[in-house]
Amino acid sequence: MPDGGNADRDWQAVIGRSLAFLCLAQADLRDKGLAEQTLFLESLGLTRKEAAGLLNSTPESLTELVSKSKKKKKGGAKRGTAKKKANK
């Protein structure tokens, strides 16, 4: 095999990332949002940077999306409830 500067490539890491991507596709998460895909890939042991590479995004963007999705699941602060209570 000709040496193209990739002789030191960690093939186990390449295979692991490839399998993670196949798991993502098999779990039918490719149609879901990036936050769900990121959390799934991280549960498989990938770092946020590696997940960003697989999802064609940036680690910073994924961090923001995951943060927003967690806030959304918690329900966040409900707007307007103080006014409604005061008017009653």
Buried (B, 14 or more C-beta within 10 A) or exposed (E): EEEEEEEEEEEEEEEBBEEBBEBBEEEEBEEEEBBBBBBBBBEBEBEBEBBBBBBEBEBEEBBEBBEEBEEEEEEEEEEEEEEEEEEE
